[in-house]
Amino acid sequence: MVAAARATAGGRLRGDVLLACVADEEYGSSGTEEVLESFTLLGTGTVHASVIRGGEETSTHPAHCRVTLERRTVPGENADGV
């Protein structure tokens, strides 16, 4: 709750903040299950290039390039579908 209050102290945010205070997280996660039954505004998963390495100077083509991608999933997605 403090983090949400501090995040909005500088003005409006670009999106919504959802604060879920749930019970039974140490055993069965029934609180989270109930929240997920009523809240579905997450949208799609995201992907971004988090690390890019390659090349040695501006005027040449690099001999190699390595790109590390991160894919964030949302409930309902699985590895096969992504």
ChimeraX commands (.cxc) that place a marker at each C-alpha (Angstrom):
marker #1 position 0.00,0.00,0.00 radius 0.5
marker #1 position 2.89,2.34,0.77 radius 0.5
marker #1 position 4.52,1.59,-2.59 radius 0.5
marker #1 position 1.26,2.32,-4.43 radius 0.5
marker #1 position 0.85,5.60,-2.55 radius 0.5
marker #1 position 4.42,6.63,-3.31 radius 0.5
marker #1 position 4.09,5.68,-6.98 radius 0.5
marker #1 position 1.14,8.05,-7.38 radius 0.5
marker #1 position 2.64,10.89,-5.34 radius 0.5
marker #1 position 4.28,12.32,-8.46 radius 0.5
marker #1 position 1.05,12.40,-10.45 radius 0.5
marker #1 position -1.15,10.04,-12.42 radius 0.5
marker #1 position 0.25,6.73,-13.62 radius 0.5
marker #1 position -0.04,5.42,-17.19 radius 0.5
marker #1 position -1.90,2.34,-16.01 radius 0.5
marker #1 position -3.80,0.82,-13.15 radius 0.5
marker #1 position -2.32,-0.44,-9.90 radius 0.5
marker #1 position -3.98,-3.49,-8.42 radius 0.5
marker #1 position -3.35,-4.22,-4.75 radius 0.5
marker #1 position -4.49,-7.70,-3.75 radius 0.5
marker #1 position -4.38,-8.60,-0.06 radius 0.5
marker #1 position -5.05,-12.32,-0.14 radius 0.5
marker #1 position -5.18,-15.16,2.38 radius 0.5
marker #1 position -3.79,-18.70,2.37 radius 0.5
marker #1 position -0.70,-18.01,0.25 radius 0.5
marker #1 position 1.50,-20.32,2.30 radius 0.5
marker #1 position -0.59,-23.41,1.57 radius 0.5
marker #1 position -3.23,-23.46,-1.12 radius 0.5
marker #1 position -3.19,-19.96,-2.68 radius 0.5
marker #1 position -6.98,-19.83,-2.47 radius 0.5
marker #1 position -6.92,-16.05,-2.07 radius 0.5
marker #1 position -5.03,-15.55,-5.32 radius 0.5
marker #1 position -7.28,-18.04,-7.11 radius 0.5
marker #1 position -10.30,-15.97,-6.13 radius 0.5
marker #1 position -8.70,-12.72,-7.29 radius 0.5
marker #1 position -7.89,-14.30,-10.66 radius 0.5
marker #1 position -11.52,-15.37,-11.10 radius 0.5
marker #1 position -12.66,-11.73,-10.99 radius 0.5
marker #1 position -9.73,-9.78,-12.41 radius 0.5
marker #1 position -8.67,-10.32,-16.04 radius 0.5
marker #1 position -7.36,-6.72,-17.34 radius 0.5
marker #1 position -3.69,-7.90,-17.73 radius 0.5
marker #1 position -3.68,-7.81,-21.55 radius 0.5
marker #1 position -1.03,-9.69,-23.51 radius 0.5
marker #1 position 2.39,-10.89,-22.50 radius 0.5
marker #1 position 5.44,-8.85,-23.39 radius 0.5
marker #1 position 8.79,-9.54,-25.00 radius 0.5
marker #1 position 11.84,-7.32,-25.10 radius 0.5
marker #1 position 15.53,-7.52,-25.99 radius 0.5
marker #1 position 17.11,-7.10,-22.58 radius 0.5
marker #1 position 20.77,-7.60,-23.60 radius 0.5
marker #1 position 22.37,-7.03,-27.01 radius 0.5
marker #1 position 26.10,-7.63,-27.57 radius 0.5
marker #1 position 28.11,-7.59,-30.78 radius 0.5
marker #1 position 30.31,-5.60,-33.08 radius 0.5
marker #1 position 33.48,-3.69,-32.44 radius 0.5
marker #1 position 33.06,-0.43,-34.32 radius 0.5
marker #1 position 30.49,1.57,-36.24 radius 0.5
marker #1 position 31.73,1.02,-39.80 radius 0.5
marker #1 position 31.96,-2.80,-39.88 radius 0.5
marker #1 position 29.56,-5.71,-39.84 radius 0.5
marker #1 position 29.97,-7.69,-36.62 radius 0.5
marker #1 position 31.29,-11.23,-36.80 radius 0.5
marker #1 position 28.71,-12.21,-34.22 radius 0.5
marker #1 position 25.80,-10.78,-32.28 radius 0.5
marker #1 position 24.06,-12.15,-29.21 radius 0.5
marker #1 position 20.56,-11.04,-28.23 radius 0.5
marker #1 position 18.90,-12.12,-25.00 radius 0.5
marker #1 position 15.11,-11.94,-25.06 radius 0.5
marker #1 position 12.80,-11.98,-22.08 radius 0.5
marker #1 position 9.21,-13.10,-22.51 radius 0.5
marker #1 position 6.74,-12.30,-19.75 radius 0.5
marker #1 position 3.61,-14.41,-19.76 radius 0.5
marker #1 position 0.18,-13.75,-18.36 radius 0.5
marker #1 position -2.28,-16.22,-16.81 radius 0.5
marker #1 position -3.64,-18.57,-19.42 radius 0.5
marker #1 position -0.47,-18.65,-21.53 radius 0.5
marker #1 position 1.85,-21.64,-21.57 radius 0.5
marker #1 position 5.25,-22.43,-23.08 radius 0.5
marker #1 position 3.77,-24.33,-26.06 radius 0.5
marker #1 position 1.41,-21.48,-26.94 radius 0.5
marker #1 position 4.06,-18.79,-26.62 radius 0.5
marker link #1:1,2 radius 0.2
marker link #1:2,3 radius 0.2
marker link #1:3,4 radius 0.2
marker link #1:4,5 radius 0.2
marker link #1:5,6 radius 0.2
marker link #1:6,7 radius 0.2
marker link #1:7,8 radius 0.2
marker link #1:8,9 radius 0.2
marker link #1:9,10 radius 0.2
marker link #1:10,11 radius 0.2
marker link #1:11,12 radius 0.2
marker link #1:12,13 radius 0.2
marker link #1:13,14 radius 0.2
marker link #1:14,15 radius 0.2
marker link #1:15,16 radius 0.2
marker link #1:16,17 radius 0.2
marker link #1:17,18 radius 0.2
marker link #1:18,19 radius 0.2
marker link #1:19,20 radius 0.2
marker link #1:20,21 radius 0.2
marker link #1:21,22 radius 0.2
marker link #1:22,23 radius 0.2
marker link #1:23,24 radius 0.2
marker link #1:24,25 radius 0.2
marker link #1:25,26 radius 0.2
marker link #1:26,27 radius 0.2
marker link #1:27,28 radius 0.2
marker link #1:28,29 radius 0.2
marker link #1:29,30 radius 0.2
marker link #1:30,31 radius 0.2
marker link #1:31,32 radius 0.2
marker link #1:32,33 radius 0.2
marker link #1:33,34 radius 0.2
marker link #1:34,35 radius 0.2
marker link #1:35,36 radius 0.2
marker link #1:36,37 radius 0.2
marker link #1:37,38 radius 0.2
marker link #1:38,39 radius 0.2
marker link #1:39,40 radius 0.2
marker link #1:40,41 radius 0.2
marker link #1:41,42 radius 0.2
marker link #1:42,43 radius 0.2
marker link #1:43,44 radius 0.2
marker link #1:44,45 radius 0.2
marker link #1:45,46 radius 0.2
marker link #1:46,47 radius 0.2
marker link #1:47,48 radius 0.2
marker link #1:48,49 radius 0.2
marker link #1:49,50 radius 0.2
marker link #1:50,51 radius 0.2
marker link #1:51,52 radius 0.2
marker link #1:52,53 radius 0.2
marker link #1:53,54 radius 0.2
marker link #1:54,55 radius 0.2
marker link #1:55,56 radius 0.2
marker link #1:56,57 radius 0.2
marker link #1:57,58 radius 0.2
marker link #1:58,59 radius 0.2
marker link #1:59,60 radius 0.2
marker link #1:60,61 radius 0.2
marker link #1:61,62 radius 0.2
marker link #1:62,63 radius 0.2
marker link #1:63,64 radius 0.2
marker link #1:64,65 radius 0.2
marker link #1:65,66 radius 0.2
marker link #1:66,67 radius 0.2
marker link #1:67,68 radius 0.2
marker link #1:68,69 radius 0.2
marker link #1:69,70 radius 0.2
marker link #1:70,71 radius 0.2
marker link #1:71,72 radius 0.2
marker link #1:72,73 radius 0.2
marker link #1:73,74 radius 0.2
marker link #1:74,75 radius 0.2
marker link #1:75,76 radius 0.2
marker link #1:76,77 radius 0.2
marker link #1:77,78 radius 0.2
marker link #1:78,79 radius 0.2
marker link #1:79,80 radius 0.2
marker link #1:80,81 radius 0.2
marker link #1:81,82 radius 0.2
view
